[in-house]
Amino acid sequence: MPHKRAKKSVRDKNTKESGFNNAPSGYRIDNEQLPKGAMRILMGGKIQEQFRERKRQRTDESDNKEDKDLKIRPDERLKDFNRRIDNKMRKDINTSIKSNTSEKAAKRMNKIIEKEQEKEKQKKRAAEELKAHQEAQAEEDDSEEERPERDFEVADQRRSLNDVAQAPPTLPRMKRQAKRFGVEDSSAGSRVGAPLMRQMELEKERDRVINLYRQQKGKRLESWVTNREKDEQ
C-alpha cells in the first residue's frame, strides 16, 4: 500500500543508492497549487453564478413543460384531461392546505403562549405584592414590639375593614337599681338621696382602684425603660 512505510532495509538501500549531500531538486513552493479550500473561496462568485444559471434553465424548462401539459392533447377526451390536470395539481393543493393549516396552528399556539405569559406575569406581580405586604407587616410588628405594653387586653371581637358605627352606644335605664339606691335618673349619673355609708364605700373603692392602677402603670413603665436601656447597651 502506498501509505504504508517501507521496511528499514529497503529504506537503507534507497538511501545508499541516492547518496548524501545531493543538489536540491527543482521543486519550489512558489509553484505549488493553492489548497482546495482557498480555491473554493476565490472561485465562489463564479460557482454561484453557474448554479443560478442552471437553476434558471431548469425553471424555464419546467414552466414550458407545464404549459405543454396543461394543454389538451390530440384525441384526448375532456374527462381524461380533467383527471390529468387534477392529478397534476393535487400536490400543489395539498401543499397550500398544509401551509394554511400550519399557519392556523401557529397562530393558535401563539395565543396559548401569550396567555401563559400573561398568567406568569400576574403570578409574579401577586408574589411581589405579597412579599411587600409581608415586609410591611414585619416592620409594623417590630415597631409594635418596641412600644410599651397596653393597659388593656385586646378585644376578642375583630372589626372588619371600614367598619363604621351607625350610632353611639346607649345605656339602659336602671329603674330598679335607681329605686334601691334612691337615684332618680341613672342616665344623669347623680346620687341624690343615696345612703351616706354606700357613698363612702364607693369613694374608698374608687381610690383603691385608682392607686392600684397607678402602681401597675408605674411598674410597666419602669420595666419598659429598663429593657430599653439593656437593648441600647
C-alpha angles and dihedrals in degrees: 000000000000095000093054119096117245123241118273092245090056092047092049090050092051091048091050091050095047093046132206135289093021123174117268116270124244093258115121127182090222090068094050116116121248118261118264092246092056092045090051091053094047093046094042096106093051092047092050091049091052090048092052091049092052091047091051091050091050090049092050091048093049091048091051090047092050091049089053092046092050091060121087113255125230113275091008119138120232091240091056091045092053092048091050092050091048091052090048095050097039093090093052091047093050091048092052092047091050092048091051091047092049090050091052091047090049091051090048091049091049090053091051091049091049091051091050091049091050090051091050090051091050091049091049091048091049091048091051092049091049091049092050090048091050092049091050090048091050091051090049091050091050091051091048091052090056092054120087120259118276122253092230134045122253114267116254092221113078120215118223123232116286091010107170125189113237096205139359117268118270127212119220119243110256101213099161095042090047092053091047094053096032096248114152098199123014093193090063091054095225125146099201111160095010116146114267095231091052091051092049091050091051091050092050092048090048092052091047093051092048093051092047091050092050091051092051091046091051093049093050093047092048093050091048092052090048093051091047092053091049091051092050091051 
